[in-house]
Amino acid sequence: MDLIRSLTLENRSFRRGIFSKLIALMKPLIIITLFIQFALNAQSYVFDDVAQDQGLDFIHDHGGSGEKYYVETMGSGVCLLDFDNDNDLDIYFCQGAALPGWDKNTVLANKLFRNDNGQWTDVTEKAGVGDESYSIGCACGDVDNDGDTDLYVTNFGADILYINNNNGTFTDMTSAMGLNSPKWGSSAAFFDGDNDGWLDLYVTNYVEFSVDKNPWCGEHISGLRAYCDPDVFEGVTDEFYHNNGDVTFTDWSAKSGIIKDKGKGLGVVTGDVDNDGDMDVYVANDKVMNLMYINDGTAHFEESALFNGVGFNENGKAEAGMGIDFGDINHNGFLDLFVTNFSGESNTLYLNDGDGAFTDKTFSAGLGQPSLDVLGFGTKLLDIDLDGWLDLFVVNGHVIDNITHFNNTYTHAQRKQVFVNNKNGTFREIDKQFIGAAANPSVGRGAAFGDIDNDGDIDCVVSNNNGPANLLIKTGIPENNWIGFELIGNTCNRDAIGAKITIAADNGNQIAYVNPGASYLASNDKRIVFGLDDAKMIAAIKVDWPGGKEETFTIKKVKQYYRIVQGEGLSELVY
C-alpha cells in the first residue's frame, strides 16, 4: 500500500509539474490573445442604435395575415440621399401594403425623413413620395442632370420614378419619361452604361407571383404553413432602360442583350471589373446562376458569369444570392465581389484575379464558417476602422418566420456581423460584445451605408421586415486618419457615378468608385471615404471620370471632405 501510495503521489506531483509548465507556456499566448482583443476593442467597432432617440419612427409592415403570401418576407428597402441639398443625408423607406386578410386601422405608405441636425422629420406628404403600392426597394440618382437627386421605387407591381423639383417636392414622372416596369421589382441601380453623360437604369425582377395564386407550403403532417421556396416560382427577365438625355428613357432590354436571361434577381451592383473604362453589371439571383454582364462600352452586355467564375460557388452550385457589393479588398487594383446567401450556404467572396477571372476564396478568407448559421441580406465592403483596408458589414434575418419549428438551429431575427480585414487576404469577425447595438437580433433586409453624422466614419440604416428600423451610428470620433470626396460631373453624369478615384498615401495606394447602388434593395451615400490609418499626407489623387477624362490633385489636410467638380478643381467641404 505504501508503494502504491508513493507511486500515486509521485504521479500526482508529475502531473502538477506538467500542468504548471503548460500554464507557463500558455501564459504568453493568453496575454497576446487578450492584447489583440483589447486592441480590437480600442479601435471601436461599436454602433449605437439612435433611431428612437432621434425620432426616426419607421416600422415596416409586410401586410400579412397568416396566409404566407410570398411577397411578405422579402422586403423591404431603404435609401440614403440628400434630397434637399443641405449637405446631410436623408432617409427614404419602402413600405408594404395590405394583403388579403390584413385589417389594421392604419395607412401603409413609403416614408421620407429629412435630417434636421440629428433629428428626423417626416416630410413624406409635403414631398409627395408616399407611395401606397407594395414597395420593395429603391435607387437614387440625378437622372436629368439638374443637380438634385431623383428617386426610383421598385414595387410588387408597377415601379415609380419620382423626379426631384429642387424645392423639397417630387413629381411622379414614370409614364411621362417612358418607364413601364410592372413585374415584381427588387434591387435597381443607376449608372451610365454608354458613357454619354446620362444615367441609365438597371432593374432586377424577382419571380412570377400573384396573391390570387398563393400555393400552400409547409409541413403537411402538422399542418404548419410556411413561406414557399423560390423553386416553386418561375423566374423573370430583368430590365435595362437607356436615358435618352431628353427627359425620357427607352427600354433597351433587348438591344443591350440582357433580355435573353431569365433569373430570379434580388441584388444588383455595377462596377468596372475589367478596368476598361465602362461599367459592368452583376446580378445576384435566388437559387439559380448569378449573372455577370460585361459591357462593350456601348451599353451592350455579354453575359459571362460562368466564364468569369462568378455564376456559382467553388463547388459549382447556385446559391440564394441576396445582397452584393464590389470593392478592392487586397489592393491589387481590381474590384472583388461579395455576395450574401441563404443559411446553410456560406456567403461568397470572389477575388478578381485581374485577368478576367474570379476565384471563390470564401473559406480561406475566413468568411465561410461564420455565415453558415445566418441568412444574409444587406451588405457593404467599407473601411470601418479607417486603416486603409476594406472591412465587411452584413445584415441578417431569416425569411421563414417560424423557422425554429423546422430547424431549431436557426432563428428568425438574427445578429448583424462585422468582419475586419487582416490585410493578408483573410477576415476576422468582431465578437458581438464589441459591436454594440449591431449585435441586437433583427429580421434584417435592406441596408444603406453612409456617413450620416458627417464625422468621417460610416454609419448604417437598416430596414427590418415587419418591424422597426435601426439607425446604427458608429460611436466616438474616428481614431485613424481619413479623407472623403464628393464628385460632381460636368461632361459626365452629374453624380459622377462610375468615376474612379485612386489615392497614393503613406499607407499605400487605394481605389474606389462612385457607386451608390449596392447592398440589397438600397442606395448608399455617393461620397467616397478612404481610411488612411496614421498617414498624414496624400502624395497624389487621380480621378478617372466616366468617358475617359482624367484629373490629378494634391492635398495637405486629412480628416476632411473635399468636393471635386469636373474641370473646375477641388475645394474643402464644411459641414
Secondary structure by P-SEA (a helix, b strand, c coil): caaaaaaaaaaaaaaaaaaaaaaaaaaaaaaaaaaaaaaaaaaccccccccccccbbbbbbcccccccccccccccbbbbbccccccbbbbbbbbccccccccccbbbbbbbbbbccccccccccccccccccccccccccccccccbbbbbbbcccbbbbbbbcccccccccccccccccccccccccccccccccbbbbbbbbbccccccccccccccccccccccccccbbbbbbbbbbcccccccccccccccccccccccccccccccccccbbbbbbbbcccbbbbbbbccccbbbbccccccccccccccccccccccccccccccbbbbbbbbcccccbbbbbccccccccccccccccccccccbbbcbbbbcccccccbbbbbbbbbbccccccccccccccbbbbbbbbbccccbbbbccccccccccccccccbbbbcccccccccccccccccbbbbbcccccccccccccbbbbbcccccccccbbbbbbcccbbbbbccccccccccccccbbbbbbcccccccbbbbbcccbbbbbbccccccbbbbbcccbbbbbbcc
